[in-house]
Structure formats: C-alpha cells, structure tokens
Amino acid sequence: MPRGQPKKITPTYLERAALFYLERYSSSAENLRRVLDRKIRRSIEVHGAPTREEATGWVAELIAKLQRSNLLDDRAYAESRVRRLYAEGKSLGRIRQTLAVKGVNKDDVAAALARLEAESATPVSDLPAAAAFARKRKLGPYRADPQQRREMRHKDMGALARRGFSQAIAMKILSADSVAALEEMVHDAD
C-alpha cells in the first residue's frame, strides 16, 4: 500500500483510531463521529468497501461503547472546555458557539456554564472574561502609554468585538481609567 493511502476500514481499525484520537484530544461524541466519518469516506474512495451504511453502523456502535465505558462523555467535555475558554477570555456567546460547532448539545453546555457559575467566586459574565482578554492582549487600561491608548481605542474595540463581546462590555473595559479601576469594576459586578 503506498504511503499516505488510507487503510481499509474495519470495526477494529475504527476502534483503534478512536482510542488513539481520544488519547491525544478531548472530544465530544459528535466530533469523534465526524473524525471517523472522514476516515471512512477516504477509505471507501480508495478501497470501495465496506458500504457507507455498514461503516456508519460500526461508528454508532463504537461511540455507544465508548460512552458506556466513560471514555467519551459530552458533559465532562463541555465542562472542561467551558472552564478553559472562559479563562482564556472568551465571551459566553462565543463559548456556546464553539461547543455547538463541536457537536455538544445545548443542555450539556447550559449544565457546564451552571457548574462554572457554581464553582466561581465571582458571577460568570462577559465582563470578567473581557477583562481577562484585555489583560492578555494589553488592551485599554493595560496599555502603559495614554497617548497610545487613545490612538488604539478603535482597534481595541474591534478586538473585543471580534472576540464576541458586546459594545457595552467593550466600552466598560476601554473606559476604565486604570487597571485598578477595571479590576474594581469587575469585582463590584459580583
């Protein structure tokens, strides 16, 4: 078999591929299904067998088996991703969108956000996440030079907007007179 050519799909091969993927990456059930479907599609293009329906059935059985053995848990995946994305300074809307793209259902996302809220010392909202993003990117009050801060205000507003924060949140962040004032504003929000 030439190098780079996909292997012929079997249930055993799919299981090994799924386990190898899960060793390297955290995944939702739907995301793993997509990864395996790509392998199936490429294999069928080259080898012509098995049928698409047969291979899809194998994937469904495999995912059910992985879920029963707790190697694949969408709720745990959602909780982990929500914590990380929120700490990175992603807006709540962007977090929901990111998880939806990965195939996590709305109930699991809502439960993960509720757990984050329960575990957090401050209320979970876009303001602390936007402040964390501003700190990482040195936006607004984190710019040392006041002249540069005025010149870059429009670009800073765009950076916050692209990250998914509302104009009102961006204005609060960029209007803070100092880092201490911003931190106090975030602290007072709870």
C-alpha positions as CSV (number, residue, x, y, z in Angstrom):
1,M,0.0,0.0,0.0
2,P,1.5,3.4,-1.0
3,R,2.4,5.8,1.8
4,G,-0.4,8.1,2.7
5,Q,-3.1,5.9,1.3
6,P,-5.9,5.2,3.8
7,K,-6.2,1.8,5.3
8,K,-9.3,-0.3,4.7
9,I,-11.9,0.3,7.4
10,T,-12.8,-2.4,9.8
11,P,-14.5,-2.3,13.2
12,T,-11.2,-3.0,14.9
13,Y,-9.4,-0.3,12.9
14,L,-12.1,2.2,13.8
15,E,-11.8,1.4,17.5
16,R,-8.0,1.7,17.4
17,A,-8.3,5.0,15.6
18,A,-10.9,6.4,18.0
19,L,-8.8,5.4,21.1
20,F,-5.7,6.9,19.5
21,Y,-7.6,10.1,18.8
22,L,-9.0,10.2,22.4
23,E,-5.6,9.7,23.9
24,R,-4.4,12.9,22.2
25,Y,-7.6,15.1,22.2
26,S,-10.6,15.6,24.3
27,S,-13.7,15.2,22.2
28,S,-17.4,15.2,22.1
29,A,-19.3,12.2,20.6
30,E,-20.3,14.2,17.6
31,N,-16.8,15.5,16.9
32,L,-15.4,11.9,17.2
33,R,-18.1,10.7,14.8
34,R,-17.0,13.4,12.3
35,V,-13.4,12.4,12.6
36,L,-14.2,8.7,12.0
37,D,-16.6,9.6,9.1
38,R,-13.7,11.4,7.3
39,K,-11.6,8.2,7.7
40,I,-14.4,6.1,6.3
41,R,-15.0,8.4,3.4
42,R,-11.3,8.4,2.4
43,S,-11.1,4.6,2.8
44,I,-14.2,4.0,0.7
45,E,-12.9,6.2,-2.1
46,V,-9.7,4.1,-2.3
47,H,-10.9,0.6,-1.4
48,G,-14.6,0.7,-2.3
49,A,-15.6,-1.3,0.7
50,P,-17.3,-1.6,3.2
51,T,-20.5,0.2,2.4
52,R,-21.1,3.6,3.9
53,E,-24.1,2.3,5.8
54,E,-22.2,-0.6,7.3
55,A,-19.3,1.6,8.4
56,T,-21.7,4.2,9.9
57,G,-23.3,1.4,11.9
58,W,-19.9,0.4,13.2
59,V,-19.2,4.0,14.3
60,A,-22.5,4.3,16.1
61,E,-21.8,1.0,18.0
62,L,-18.3,2.2,18.8
63,I,-19.4,5.6,20.1
64,A,-22.1,3.9,22.3
65,K,-19.4,1.5,23.7
66,L,-17.1,4.4,24.4
67,Q,-19.9,6.3,26.2
68,R,-20.8,3.3,28.3
69,S,-17.2,3.0,29.4
70,N,-17.0,6.7,30.1
71,L,-14.2,7.3,27.6
72,L,-16.5,9.6,25.8
73,D,-18.6,12.0,27.9
74,D,-20.1,15.1,26.4
75,R,-21.0,16.7,29.7
76,A,-17.4,16.3,31.1
77,Y,-16.0,17.6,27.8
78,A,-18.3,20.6,27.9
79,E,-17.3,21.4,31.5
80,S,-13.6,21.2,30.7
81,R,-13.9,23.3,27.5
82,V,-16.1,25.9,29.2
83,R,-13.6,26.4,32.0
84,R,-10.7,26.8,29.6
85,L,-12.5,29.0,27.2
86,Y,-13.8,31.3,29.9
87,A,-10.3,31.5,31.5
88,E,-8.9,32.5,28.0
89,G,-11.3,35.4,28.0
90,K,-13.9,34.1,25.5
91,S,-17.4,35.6,25.7
92,L,-20.3,33.4,26.9
93,G,-21.8,33.6,23.4
94,R,-18.5,32.5,21.8
95,I,-18.2,29.6,24.3
96,R,-21.7,28.4,23.4
97,Q,-20.9,28.8,19.7
98,T,-17.6,26.9,20.0
99,L,-19.2,24.0,21.7
100,A,-22.1,23.9,19.3
101,V,-19.6,23.6,16.4
102,K,-18.1,20.6,18.3
103,G,-21.5,19.0,18.4
104,V,-22.2,19.4,22.2
105,N,-26.0,19.8,22.8
106,K,-27.4,22.9,24.5
107,D,-28.3,21.1,27.7
108,D,-24.7,20.0,28.3
109,V,-23.5,23.5,27.5
110,A,-26.0,25.0,29.9
111,A,-25.1,22.5,32.6
112,A,-21.4,23.3,32.1
113,L,-22.0,27.0,32.4
114,A,-24.1,26.4,35.5
115,R,-21.3,24.4,37.1
116,L,-18.8,27.1,36.2
117,E,-21.1,29.7,37.9
118,A,-21.3,27.5,41.0
119,E,-17.6,27.0,41.3
120,S,-16.6,30.6,40.5
121,A,-16.1,33.1,43.3
122,T,-17.5,35.8,41.0
123,P,-20.6,35.7,38.8
124,V,-19.9,34.3,35.4
125,S,-20.5,37.0,32.9
126,D,-18.8,38.6,29.9
127,L,-17.2,41.4,32.0
128,P,-14.6,39.3,33.8
129,A,-13.9,37.4,30.6
130,A,-13.4,40.6,28.6
131,A,-11.1,41.9,31.4
132,A,-9.1,38.7,31.1
133,F,-8.9,39.1,27.4
134,A,-7.9,42.8,27.7
135,R,-5.2,41.8,30.2
136,K,-3.8,39.1,27.9
137,R,-3.8,41.4,24.8
138,K,-2.8,44.6,26.7
139,L,-5.9,46.5,25.6
140,G,-7.4,49.6,27.1
141,P,-6.1,50.3,30.6
142,Y,-3.4,47.7,30.2
143,R,-1.6,50.0,27.7
144,A,1.1,51.9,29.5
145,D,1.2,54.9,27.3
146,P,-2.0,57.1,27.5
147,Q,-1.4,58.5,24.0
148,Q,-1.1,55.1,22.5
149,R,-4.3,54.1,24.4
150,R,-6.2,56.9,22.8
151,E,-4.8,56.1,19.3
152,M,-5.6,52.4,19.7
153,R,-9.1,52.7,21.2
154,H,-10.9,51.9,17.9
155,K,-8.7,48.8,17.3
156,D,-9.1,47.7,20.8
157,M,-12.9,48.0,20.4
158,G,-12.6,45.8,17.2
159,A,-10.6,43.2,19.0
160,L,-13.1,42.9,21.8
161,A,-16.0,42.8,19.3
162,R,-14.3,40.0,17.2
163,R,-13.9,38.1,20.4
164,G,-17.7,38.2,20.8
165,F,-18.1,40.9,23.5
166,S,-21.0,43.4,23.2
167,Q,-20.3,47.1,22.6
168,A,-21.4,47.9,26.1
169,I,-18.9,45.5,27.7
170,A,-16.1,46.8,25.4
171,M,-16.9,50.4,26.3
172,K,-16.7,49.5,30.0
173,I,-13.4,47.8,29.6
174,L,-11.9,50.6,27.5
175,S,-13.3,53.4,29.6
176,A,-11.7,52.2,32.8
177,D,-9.1,54.8,33.9
178,S,-6.6,52.3,35.2
179,V,-6.0,48.6,35.7
180,A,-7.1,49.0,39.4
181,A,-10.3,50.8,38.3
182,L,-11.1,47.9,35.9
183,E,-10.4,45.3,38.5
184,E,-12.6,47.1,40.9
185,M,-15.4,47.3,38.3
186,V,-15.1,43.6,37.7
187,H,-15.1,42.9,41.4
188,D,-18.1,45.2,42.0
189,A,-20.0,43.4,39.3
190,D,-20.5,40.4,41.6
